[in-house]
Amino acid sequence: MAAINETEERGEFGSSLGFIMAAAGSAVGLGNIWRFPYLVGENGGGAFVFVYILCVLFIALPLLFNEIALGRKSGKNPIGAIRDTGGNKFWQLAGVLCVLVCFFVFSYYSVIAGWTVGYIITEIINVPVDFAEFVETPLYVIPLTFLFILMTILIVLGGVSGGIEKASKFLMPVLFIIIIFIAGRAVTLEGAGAGIEYYLKPDFSKINAAVILQALGQAFFSMSVGWGLMITFGSYLPKKSNIIQSAGWIAGMDTSVALLGGLMVFPALFALLPGKDPAAGPALVFDVLPKVFAAMPGGHVVGALFFILLMVAALTSTISMLEVPVAYMIDDRKWGRKKATWTIGLAAMALSVPSALSQIPGTFFNSLHINFFGNRLEGFFGIMDFVFGTFAVIVICLMLALYTGWASKISDYADELRLGAPSFKGPFRAGWMFFVKWICPIVIILLILNMVGLFGTAQAA
């Protein structure tokens, strides 16, 4: 009876489609629609897109197989997955980092998501808002952040099949419908051709070490490897599910949203604001795009749809970020789902406040700074994003590749991948094992060495 109750408490995906939608939802987030376009703008347009697709195929996808296989084999959260497959305390640190990363990123990511809720309102009522003024007004930002976290809590309270799976099956199609509509509108604007060319025609002379490392960092960020999300979702998969096919769909959907995100932004930017620098940085979506929408006929409707899209993308990600620490509390601390979800959700609300306040010049959280191997990190938000949203994620990817590739018996995970996918054998199986054992760790080590400044100025991926 205890085993039955435990399964009911943990939950299980009711279908492969539910898993694909939930896992793709965790991968598809602000990283695709907010972060990807501004990184394209800062790193030479089409050249960055080309390198990014290669990084997804040859580094992020093998790591995605790796994490889902580890999760399903163990049937546990990231800490339990490593412990129950024979990992000692050192390797379990990767699992601990996964839980911490999801909790800390959830807290500050929800601040950006709160901005999207605010912009939905301003676009619907057609009142222009100054981005700098908006983010510096905590009376707006903090309640909107709390509202967004509350939405996430309510979905996770519903459990795996009743909450996460059901919400993802609805939210992901909505996301695709909106993004295709806006991209279609953008590419048909007069003068959009220049933006399409900038975005999709690679200038290979612009590819350098910095562009490659930025693309690799974005592939990790976007595909949700190194977060423990895919380990946790993999643990809810039945043994008959085809991991290879599901992971292919997840990677395909995630990359499609990123590419469509660029098609929404650059054609419209070049058509309606021809003198505007596409390298506008993180403010590109919130500062530049509302001006683009304002220049369109019926633009406030398109603008409202765009920020609804951003909010949905953020929500599909935060659901999984909250689920990772919740799964740990259910598995290892034997908490009920309700207690775990509310406790972690309310703690994330409290921690979101310093991130919101760090946008206000002159405050303690804004002036806070640390030196990371010669890389100056400024503001509470910026420190959190680099330490947990970038550096820790890449360290986790390295530890998990070394754990399954070297500390464990990698053939066991290859066997796990073959369950439900009988064609995963011969060169496919051997190729995957080679990439996880050799290629992925070497590339990640080079990325980490660059981030700590060994090859010159550290690059925040």
C-alpha positions in Angstrom: 0.0 0.0 0.0 2.9 2.4 0.8 4.3 1.9 -2.7 0.9 2.7 -4.3 0.6 5.9 -2.2 4.1 6.9 -3.1 3.3 6.5 -6.9 0.1 8.5 -6.5 2.0 11.2 -4.7 4.9 11.4 -7.2 2.6 10.9 -10.2 3.3 9.6 -13.7 2.7 11.0 -17.2 -0.5 9.6 -18.7 0.9 9.6 -22.3 4.1 10.3 -24.3 2.4 13.4 -25.7 1.9 14.7 -22.2 5.6 14.1 -21.4 6.7 15.8 -24.7 4.5 18.8 -24.1 5.6 19.2 -20.5 9.3 18.7 -21.2 9.2 20.9 -24.3 7.4 23.4 -22.2 10.1 23.4 -19.6 12.7 23.9 -22.5 10.6 26.5 -24.3 10.7 29.6 -22.2 12.0 33.2 -22.0 15.3 31.8 -23.2 13.8 31.2 -26.7 11.8 34.4 -27.1 13.5 37.0 -24.9 17.1 35.8 -24.7 17.7 34.2 -28.1 16.8 37.2 -30.3 19.0 39.6 -28.3 21.9 37.2 -28.4 21.5 36.8 -32.2 21.6 40.7 -32.4 24.7 40.9 -30.3 26.6 38.0 -32.1 26.3 38.7 -35.8 22.8 37.5 -36.8 22.7 34.4 -39.0 26.2 33.3 -38.0 25.1 32.8 -34.4 21.9 31.0 -35.5 24.0 28.5 -37.6 26.4 27.8 -34.7 23.5 27.5 -32.2 21.8 24.8 -34.3 25.0 22.8 -34.4 25.4 23.1 -30.6 21.8 21.9 -30.1 22.4 18.8 -32.4 25.8 17.7 -31.2 26.0 18.8 -27.6 22.6 19.6 -26.0 20.7 16.7 -27.6 23.1 13.9 -26.4 22.9 15.5 -22.9 19.1 15.6 -23.1 19.1 11.8 -23.8 21.5 11.4 -20.9 19.3 13.2 -18.3 16.0 11.6 -19.3 17.6 8.1 -19.2 19.1 8.8 -15.8 15.6 10.0 -14.5 13.7 7.1 -15.9 16.2 4.5 -14.8 16.1 5.7 -11.2 12.5 6.9 -11.0 13.7 9.7 -8.7 14.5 13.4 -8.4 18.0 14.6 -9.4 19.6 13.8 -5.9 17.8 10.5 -5.6 18.6 9.6 -9.2 22.3 9.8 -8.6 22.2 8.2 -5.2 20.0 5.3 -6.3 22.2 4.5 -9.4 25.3 4.2 -7.1 26.7 7.7 -7.0 28.6 8.8 -3.9 28.2 12.1 -2.0 30.5 13.9 -4.5 28.3 13.0 -7.5 25.2 13.7 -5.5 26.4 17.3 -5.4 25.2 17.5 -9.0 21.7 16.6 -7.9 21.9 19.1 -5.0 23.0 21.8 -7.5 20.0 20.9 -9.8 17.5 21.5 -6.9 19.2 24.8 -5.9 19.4 26.0 -9.5 15.7 25.4 -10.1 14.7 27.2 -6.9 17.0 30.2 -7.3 16.3 30.7 -11.0 12.6 30.3 -10.4 12.8 33.3 -8.0 14.4 35.8 -10.3 12.9 34.4 -13.6 9.5 35.1 -12.2 10.4 38.8 -12.0 10.9 38.9 -15.8 7.7 36.9 -16.1 6.0 39.5 -13.9 7.1 42.2 -16.4 5.3 40.2 -19.2 2.1 40.3 -17.1 2.4 44.1 -16.8 3.0 44.5 -20.5 0.0 42.4 -21.4 -2.1 44.9 -19.4 -0.5 48.0 -20.9 -0.8 46.7 -24.5 -4.5 45.7 -24.0 -5.4 49.2 -22.7 -3.0 50.7 -25.3 -1.0 52.9 -22.9 2.7 53.2 -23.8 5.0 52.5 -20.8 8.7 53.4 -20.4 10.6 50.1 -19.7 13.2 51.7 -17.4 10.5 53.5 -15.4 8.4 50.4 -15.2 11.1 48.0 -13.8 12.1 50.6 -11.3 8.6 50.7 -9.8 8.4 48.0 -7.1 4.7 48.7 -6.4 4.0 47.3 -9.9 6.7 44.7 -10.3 6.5 42.9 -6.9 2.7 42.2 -7.0 2.9 41.1 -10.6 5.8 38.7 -9.7 3.8 37.3 -6.8 0.8 36.8 -9.1 2.9 34.9 -11.6 4.4 32.7 -8.9 0.9 32.0 -7.6 -0.2 30.8 -11.1 2.8 28.4 -11.1 2.0 27.1 -7.6 -1.7 26.4 -8.5 -0.7 24.3 -11.5 2.0 22.3 -9.7 -0.5 21.6 -6.9 -2.5 19.6 -9.4 0.3 17.0 -9.6 2.0 15.5 -12.7 -1.0 14.3 -14.8 -3.7 16.5 -13.3 -1.7 19.7 -13.2 1.5 19.8 -15.2 0.5 17.5 -18.1 -3.0 19.0 -18.4 -1.6 22.6 -18.4 1.2 21.8 -20.8 -1.2 20.2 -23.3 -3.2 23.4 -23.4 -0.4 26.0 -23.1 2.0 24.6 -25.7 -0.4 24.6 -28.7 -1.5 28.2 -27.6 2.1 29.2 -27.6 2.7 27.9 -31.1 -0.5 29.4 -32.6 0.5 32.9 -31.2 4.1 32.7 -32.3 3.3 31.6 -35.8 0.7 34.3 -36.1 3.1 37.1 -35.0 6.0 35.8 -37.1 3.7 35.6 -40.1 2.6 39.2 -39.5 6.2 40.3 -39.1 7.6 38.7 -42.3 4.9 40.2 -44.5 5.6 43.8 -43.4 7.0 46.1 -46.1 10.8 46.2 -45.7 10.9 43.0 -43.7 13.3 41.4 -46.2 16.4 43.1 -44.7 15.6 41.7 -41.3 15.1 38.2 -42.7 18.4 38.4 -44.5 20.2 39.7 -41.4 18.7 36.8 -39.4 19.0 33.8 -41.7 21.9 34.6 -44.0 25.1 33.7 -42.1 28.2 35.8 -42.5 30.7 33.1 -41.5 33.5 35.7 -41.0 31.6 36.7 -37.8 32.1 33.3 -36.2 34.7 33.4 -33.5 35.4 31.7 -30.1 33.1 34.2 -28.3 30.2 33.5 -30.7 30.6 29.7 -30.4 30.7 29.9 -26.6 27.6 32.2 -26.5 25.8 29.8 -28.8 26.7 26.8 -26.6 25.7 28.6 -23.4 22.3 29.5 -25.0 21.8 25.8 -26.2 22.2 24.7 -22.5 20.0 27.5 -21.2 17.3 26.9 -23.9 17.2 23.1 -23.9 16.9 22.9 -20.1 19.9 20.5 -19.7 21.8 20.9 -16.5 18.8 21.9 -14.5 17.5 18.5 -13.3 14.2 19.2 -15.0 14.6 16.4 -17.5 15.8 14.0 -14.9 12.7 14.8 -12.8 10.3 14.5 -15.8 12.1 11.4 -17.0 11.4 9.8 -13.6 7.7 10.1 -14.3 8.0 8.2 -17.7 6.7 4.6 -18.1 9.4 2.1 -19.3 7.6 1.6 -22.6 8.0 5.2 -23.7 10.4 6.0 -26.5 12.9 8.5 -25.0 14.8 8.9 -28.3 11.7 10.0 -30.2 10.4 12.1 -27.4 13.7 13.9 -26.9 13.8 14.5 -30.7 10.4 16.2 -30.5 11.5 18.3 -27.5 14.6 19.5 -29.2 12.7 20.2 -32.4 9.9 22.2 -30.7 12.4 24.1 -28.6 14.6 25.1 -31.6 11.5 25.9 -33.7 10.3 28.4 -31.1 13.7 30.0 -30.9 13.9 30.3 -34.7 10.3 31.7 -34.9 11.2 34.1 -32.0 13.8 35.6 -34.3 11.4 35.8 -37.2 9.0 37.8 -35.0 11.7 40.2 -33.9 14.1 41.0 -36.8 11.8 41.4 -39.8 9.6 43.8 -37.8 12.6 45.7 -36.3 14.2 46.3 -39.7 10.8 47.1 -41.4 9.4 49.5 -38.8 12.5 50.9 -37.0 15.2 50.7 -39.8 17.8 52.7 -37.9 17.6 50.7 -34.7 20.6 48.7 -33.7 19.6 45.0 -33.4 22.2 44.5 -30.7 19.9 46.2 -28.1 20.7 43.6 -25.4 18.2 42.3 -22.8 15.9 45.3 -23.3 15.2 44.3 -27.0 11.9 42.6 -26.3 10.6 45.0 -23.6 11.9 48.3 -24.9 12.2 48.0 -28.6 9.3 45.7 -29.6 6.5 47.7 -28.1 7.6 50.6 -30.4 7.5 48.1 -33.3 4.0 47.1 -32.4 2.9 50.7 -32.0 4.0 51.3 -35.6 1.8 48.4 -36.9 -1.9 48.8 -37.8 -3.7 47.2 -34.8 -0.3 46.9 -33.1 -1.6 46.9 -29.5 -3.5 43.7 -30.2 -0.4 42.1 -31.7 1.5 43.5 -28.7 -0.9 42.0 -26.2 -0.7 38.6 -28.0 3.1 38.8 -27.9 3.3 39.4 -24.2 0.7 36.7 -23.5 3.0 34.4 -25.5 6.0 35.4 -23.4 4.0 34.8 -20.2 2.9 31.4 -21.4 6.5 30.5 -22.4 7.7 31.6 -18.9 4.9 29.6 -17.2 5.7 26.4 -19.0 9.2 26.7 -17.7 8.5 27.8 -14.1 6.1 24.8 -13.7 9.1 22.5 -14.1 11.5 24.7 -12.1 9.1 24.4 -9.1 8.5 20.7 -9.7 12.2 19.8 -9.2 12.5 20.9 -5.6 8.9 19.7 -4.9 9.8 16.2 -6.2 12.9 16.2 -3.9 10.7 17.1 -0.9 8.2 14.4 -1.8 10.8 11.7 -2.5 13.4 12.3 0.1 11.7 14.3 2.9 8.3 12.5 2.5 6.4 15.7 2.4 2.9 15.8 0.8 2.7 17.7 -2.6 0.6 20.4 -1.1 3.0 21.2 1.7 6.0 21.0 -0.6 4.5 23.2 -3.3 3.3 26.0 -1.0 6.5 26.0 1.1 8.8 26.3 -1.8 6.5 28.6 -3.8 6.2 31.1 -0.9 10.0 31.0 -0.3 10.5 31.8 -4.0 8.2 34.8 -3.6 10.3 36.1 -0.7 13.5 35.6 -2.7 12.1 37.3 -5.7 11.9 40.7 -3.9 15.7 41.4 -3.9 15.8 40.6 -7.7 12.9 43.0 -8.3 14.6 45.7 -6.1 17.9 45.2 -7.9 16.5 47.0 -10.9 16.3 50.3 -9.0 19.5 52.4 -9.1 21.0 53.3 -5.8 19.4 50.5 -3.8 21.6 48.0 -1.9 20.6 45.1 -4.2 21.4 47.2 -7.3 24.8 48.3 -6.1 25.8 44.8 -4.9 28.7 43.4 -6.9 31.2 40.5 -6.8 34.3 39.6 -8.8 34.2 36.2 -10.5 37.6 35.3 -11.9 38.0 38.9 -13.2 34.4 39.0 -14.5 32.5 41.7 -12.5 29.0 40.7 -11.7 26.7 43.6 -10.8 23.3 43.7 -9.0 21.6 40.9 -7.1 19.7 39.9 -10.3 22.8 39.8 -12.4 24.8 37.8 -9.8 21.9 35.2 -9.5 21.6 34.9 -13.2 25.3 34.3 -13.8 26.0 32.0 -10.8 22.8 29.9 -10.9 21.4 30.5 -14.4 24.6 30.1 -16.3 27.7 28.9 -14.5 26.1 26.3 -12.2 24.0 24.8 -15.1 27.2 24.2 -17.1 29.0 22.7 -14.1 26.0 20.3 -13.7 26.1 19.3 -17.4 29.8 18.4 -16.9 29.2 16.5 -13.7 26.3 14.5 -15.2 28.2 13.6 -18.4 31.2 12.5 -16.3 28.9 10.6 -13.9 27.1 8.5 -16.5 30.1 8.3 -18.8 32.8 7.4 -16.4 31.7 7.0 -12.8 28.7 4.8 -13.8 28.4 2.1 -16.5 27.3 4.1 -19.5 26.0 1.0 -21.3 23.3 0.8 -18.6 22.0 4.2 -19.8 22.3 3.2 -23.4 20.1 0.1 -22.5 17.6 2.5 -20.8 17.4 4.5 -24.0 16.8 1.4 -26.1 13.7 0.5 -24.0 10.8 1.6 -26.2 13.4 2.5 -29.0 14.7 -0.9 -30.4 16.4 0.9 -33.3 18.8 2.6 -30.9 21.7 0.2 -31.5 24.9 -0.1 -33.5 26.4 3.2 -34.6 23.7 5.3 -32.9 24.3 3.7 -29.6 28.1 3.8 -29.9 28.0 7.4 -31.2 25.9 8.6 -28.2 28.2 6.9 -25.7 31.2 8.5 -27.4 29.7 12.0 -27.3 28.7 11.7 -23.6 32.1 10.3 -22.6 34.4 12.4 -24.6 33.0 15.2 -26.8 30.5 16.8 -24.3 32.9 16.9 -21.3 35.8 18.4 -23.4 33.5 21.1 -24.9 32.0 21.9 -21.5 35.5 22.1 -19.9 36.6 24.6 -22.6 33.5 26.6 -21.9 34.1 26.7 -18.2 37.8 27.6 -18.7 36.7 30.5 -20.9 34.1 31.7 -18.3 36.8 31.8 -15.6 38.9 33.9 -17.9 41.7 31.4 -18.9 41.4 32.5 -22.5 41.3 36.2 -21.8 38.2 38.1 -20.7 35.6 35.8 -19.2 32.4 35.6 -21.2 29.1 35.2 -19.5 27.3 32.7 -21.7 
